[in-house]
Amino acid sequence: MLRLLATIKKEWLLLLRDRTGLSLLFVMPVVLITVMALIEDAPFRDYQELKFDVLTLDNDHGRLGKYIREGLEYTGQFNVIDSLNGKPVQESQALEKVNAGDYKICIIIPQGATGSIVSNANRIVNDLSKRMGVPAILPVSTRKDSLNVLVYFDPASKKAFKSAIHQAIDNFLTQVETDLLLERIKQQLKNKDIAQQDSMVIQLKAVGLKEQLTGPSQQLDVISNSVQHNVPAWSIFAMFFIAIPIGGHMIREREEGSLVRIRLIPGSFLDILGGKMLFFMAVTVVQFYLMMMVGIFLLPMFGLPKLMLGNSQLATFIIAVSIGLTATAYGILVGTVFKTPNQALNFGAISIVILSAIGGIWIPLEVMPAKMQLIGHLSPLSWGLDAINDIYLRNRGVQHIWLHVGKLIACAVLMLCIAAGVEQRRMS
């Protein structure tokens, strides 16, 4: 026990001597998380939080154009623009702007669109009236050609975005057609004296849509925005970078002969190794919680969302310790396998970057190709991030994280066994 405590004290004194290195361990992750959250805010922001300028050209000047305009404005996602430089938007001008990427969307409503919808509603009501024995008196257009609302997109627009806009506009068209049809039906029913009241309510929608919760959270809007992704993700990345100072310390101990002197001290070498691991695990856990404070207090000052921590702080602590254990074990492995600080530094830094890239730290794993997702699930950084997402986004507790904890601990034990084998062969 004394050897373990003495090792912790030794590592603490060594870290204190390098004030610059100590500050970098905590300051650089803060800067990294702040910068990455700000840079990736737009790509991660939900479409409901974005506003798009929509060029509109209403050649109809009827109910359809009004519905489309009001519907787009009601969502809060669109700024409807029908004039440029104080003049009405022209079709050629609108297409040029969209093709150049100045605007994402252009909607052109053709002349006679509302009239075509009215005529179609009249045709349906006339048919129903004939079946009911009522004279068909509503006017119907003899126009044979079909009209279409035209939608132009910036060529760089994503397919999912186009599909969402198509669906929204199609809903507006359906709403106009339904309203006009119901108006005609109510009028015909009144003419036949079926309705005894001045006002009628015909409701077609019998089944609604309501969002419900899947977990114990009372919030429906906790989404994987730039803060919810970047703060935990880059915190894990920073925790694994503890491998660099650990590897450097171990190599310097061998080069200076300190390791030989330590081994000559009576007692188990496991006490020395345990003290080193406990100390650096504590450093990584402090790093983790410092980064969480950044997400809660600092990032909102830059206009970013506040980090939501979920409901189980115990689960968060267990995962933080597990990640710290794996990161420390990786540092010991790097410090054992390589012979010089340059080798350990280069390999350690590049390997952590690779593991973070494939593990979903830079971008969420689910947006990667299927083959890369399979590879990414082998990264210990991915296990840690999945567990944090379970806690922060899915509001799960301790009972749901043990699979991730088990994988992290198993990975740490495997790396320590490999390091022990390498060190045993070197000593013999």
N, C-alpha and C positions, 0 to 999 in steps of 0.2 A: 504493500500500500504506500509506504514511504517513497519507494522507487517511482511509483506511478505519479504521486504528487510532485516529486522532484522533477520528473520529466515535464509535467505541465508547466511548472515554474520556469524551467530552462527555456521551453519554447516561447513562453510569454516574454521573457527577458530578451531573447533573440529578436522577437518581433518588435519589441519596443525600441531596440537599438536602431532599427531601420524605420525611422519615422516616415520617410517618404513612401516606402513600400506599404506600411500600415495604412496610411491615408489613402493610397491608391486602391487598397482592398475594399474600401467603403465608398470613396468619392467617385471613382470611375463607374461602378455599377449604377449609382444615382444618375450620373450624366448620361450613361448609355440608355437607361430606361426612359428618361425624360425625352431624349432626342428621338428614340425609336417610336415612342408613343405619339409624339407630335408628327413625325414623318408619316406614320402609317395610319393616322387618324382617318383620313378620307377613304382609303381602300377598305378599312374595317367598319366604317360607319354604315349603319343600316340605311336602306333607301328612304325609310320614313324620316330620317333626320336630314336628308339632303333636299335641296330645292333645285329643280331644273327649269331653265327658261324654255318655254314652248312657243314657237312661232305659230300663229293661227291665222288662217285666211278663210273668213266666213263669207262665201258667195251666196249662201242661202238666206241668211238673215231671218231664220225661223226658229221654231222651238228646238230643233236638233242642235243648232249652234249654241243656243242658250244653255241647254242641258250639258253639253260637252264642256263649255267654259266653266259653268258653275261646279260641275263635278270635279274638274281638274283643280280648281281653286279650293274646293272643300277638303280635299285630301291633305292640303298643306305641303305637298311635295312639288308643286308646279307654280311657276310664275307665267301666267298667260300673257303673251305679248302679241298685239295685233297692229302695232305701228313701230316704225323705225325712223328716228330723226324727225319725229312729228308728222310723218306721212304714213298712210295705211300700207301694210306689208303687201308687196307684189310677189306673185308666184315665182318668177325667175330670180328675184332678189332673195327670197326665202330659201330656195333650193341651193343657191350659191353659198349662202351662209351655213347651211347645214352640211353641205359637202365639204366645206373648208374646216368644219369642226367648231365653228363659233357658237353654234347651237346644237343640242343633241337631237331635237325633235321638231318636225314641222307637220301640222295637221291642216289639211285643206278640205273644207266642207263644200260639196258641189252645189250649184244652183238647182233649186227644185227638190232638194233632199227631203225637207219636211213635207212638201206636197206629195211626194211619192209615198211617204209613210202614211199620210192621211188617206190617200187613195187606197192603199192596201188595207188599212183598217176598215174603210167603207165597204170594200169588196167582201171582207169577212163578215161584217155585220149584215150586209144585204143578203148574203147566203143564209145566215142564221135566221133572218127575218122571214125569208121565203119558207123555211122549214116550220116556222111558228105561225104562218098564215098572215104575216104583216107585210104590207107593200114595201118593196125595196126602193127607197127614195133617195138614198145617199149618193152623191155624185162619185163616179169612178173614172179615173184617167185612162185614156186609151194608149198611153205611152208604153212602148214595148221594151225599150232599152233599160238596163239596170244601172242604178247610180251607186257609187262607192265613195266613202270617206277615205281620202288618201292620206297615208302616213309616211313621212320620209324620216329616216334615221341617219345620224352621223355614221359613216362607214366603219368607224372604229367602235361602235356600240356593241356590247356583249349580247349574246343570244338570249340570256335570261332576262336582261333588261327589256329587250324588244318584246319578248313574250308577255311580260308584265304589263307593258303599255298597250299591247294589242288586246289583252284581256280587259283592261280598264275601259278602253274606248268601246269595245263590244258590249260591255255592261251598260254604258250610256245609251247606245243605240237600242238595246233591248228595253231599257227603261222608257224611252220616248215612245217606242212602238206599243208597249203595254199600256201606258197612260192614255194614249190616243184611242186605243182599241176599247178600253174600259169606258171612256167618255161616250163613245158611240153606242156601246151596248146599253149603258144607263139611259141614254136618250131614247133608244128604241123601246126599252121596257116601260118608260114613262108614257110614251105614245100609245102603248097598248093597255095602259091603266093597270099594269101588273103591280107597280109600286104605288103605295098609298101615301108615302111621305115625300116631302119636297127634296130630301137629300137621301142618297143611298151610299152605302159603303160596300164596295166589292174588294175583297182582299184575296189575292192569289197566293201569297206567301204563307203557307201553313206551317212550314218548318224553318226555323232560323238557324243562325250560326253563332256560337258563343265559345270563346276561348276559355279553357279550364286549366287548372294546375295539375302537374304530374307529381309534385313533391310537396313538402311541407312549407315551401316559401309562399309568402303572401304577395310577391311581386311578379308581375307578368313581363316586365320589361328588362330583366337582367339578361343582356345579350352579350355575345362575344365581341365587344367593341375593341377599340385599340388599347384601352386600359386593361380590360379584363383579360386580353390575350398577352399583351406585352409585359405587364408588370410581373406576373408569375413566370412567364417564359424566360425573360431575360434575367430574372432573379436566379432561376435554375442554372442558366448559362454562367452567371457570375459565380455561383457556388462551385461549379465544376472547375473554374479557373483557379481554385485553391490548389489544384494539382501542380501548378507551376512553382509556387514557393515551397511546397512540400518536397517536390522532386529536387529542387535546388538545394534545400537544406540537407537532404539525405546524401546527395553527391558530395557536397562540401564536407560533411562529416566523414565520408570515406577518404576523401583526398587529404584532409588534415589529420587523419588518424584518430579522430574523436570516436568513431564507431568501434574501433578496436579497444580503446580504453573503456568504453561503456560496456562492452561484452565481458571485460575482465572483472567488472564489479560483481560480487557474489549476488546470486538471485536469478530469477527468470527474466529472460529477454522480453517475454510477453508483457511484463510490466512497463518496460520502456516503450514498446510498440503501442500498448494500450493508452499510455499517457499522451503520446504523440497524437493518436487518433482522437481521443477525447478533446484535446485542446483545439485541434483544427475543425472538428465537428462543431464545437461551440462557436468558433469564428463564423462558420458557414450559416449556422442558425441565426446568429446575430445579423449577418448580412441579409438573410431572407426577411426577417421582420423589419429591418430598416427599409428594405425595398417596398414592403407592404405599406409602411408609413408614407413613403413617397407617393404611392398610388392613392392613398386616402387624403393626404393633406396638400402635397405639392402640386400634383398634376391638375387638380381642379382650378388652381390659380392661373393655369394656362388655357382655361376654357375647355378642358377635357372632362369626361365623366369621372365620377368618383368610383374608386375600386370597391366592389361589393365582396365581402369576406365570407358569405355563407353563414350557416347556423352552428357549425361544429368547430370550435377553436381547438379542441383536443385532437381531432382528426388532422387539422392543419399542422399542429405541432409534431405529431407522429410522422407525417409525411416529410416535414422539414428536416427532422432528425434522420430519417431514412435516406433522403437525398444527400444530406451532409455526410453520412457514413459512406455512401457509394462514391461520392466525390473525393473523400479522403483516401479511400482504398485505391482509387485510380491514381491519385498522386503518389502513394507509396509504391504502386506498381511501376509507374514511370520512373520514379527515383531509383528503383531497384534494377530495372532492366537496362537503363542507359548509363554510360560511363562518364559523360561530361555534361556540364550545365547547358552547353549549346545544343547538344543532342536532345536533352530532356525538354528544353524550352521550345525548340522547333516542333518536335513531335507532339508534345503536350498541347500547344496552342492550336496547331493545325487539326489534330484529331478531335479536339473539343469543338472546333468550328464545324467540322464535318458531321459529328454526332448531333450537333444542334440543328444543322441545316436539314438533315434527313429526319430528325425527330420532331419536327413541327414547331421549332422555336421561332424561326424566321416568319413562316406562314403556317396557318393551320394545316394539320396533316390531311384533313378531309378534302382539301382542294388540290392535293397532289395526284398524279396519275396512280392507278391501282397498284402497279408494280412498286412504285416508290413508297406507297403506304405500307406494303408488306415489309419492305426493308426498314422503314421508319419505326415500325413497332418493335424492332430489335434494339433500338437505342434506349439506354436508361434515362436519358433526358425526356424521352417521350412518355415513359412510365410515370415519371414525376409530374409532368404536365397534365397527363390524363387524370391523375389523382387529384391535383389541384382543381381541375375543371369540374370533377365530380363534386368537390366540396363547395366551390365558389358559384358555379353555374347551375348544377343540378341539386344543390343543397342536401347532399348526402352526408352521412355521419361516419363514425368509426367503423361500423360493421360492413361498410361498402368499400373500404380502401385496402383491406388486408391482402388482396391479390397483388396490388401494386407494391405494397410494402414488402411482401414476400419476394417478389422479383428483384426489387432493389437490394434487399439484404442478401439474397442468393448471389447476385452479381458481385456485391462487395466481398463476400466470402470467397468466391471463385478467384477474384483478382488478388486477394491476400494469399491464397494458396499458391497461385502462380508466382507471386513475388517471393514467398517463402522458399519455393523450389529453386528459383533462380539464385537467391542469396545462399542457400545451402550448397549449391553446386559451386558458387564462387568461393565460399569458405573452404571447401574441400579441395 
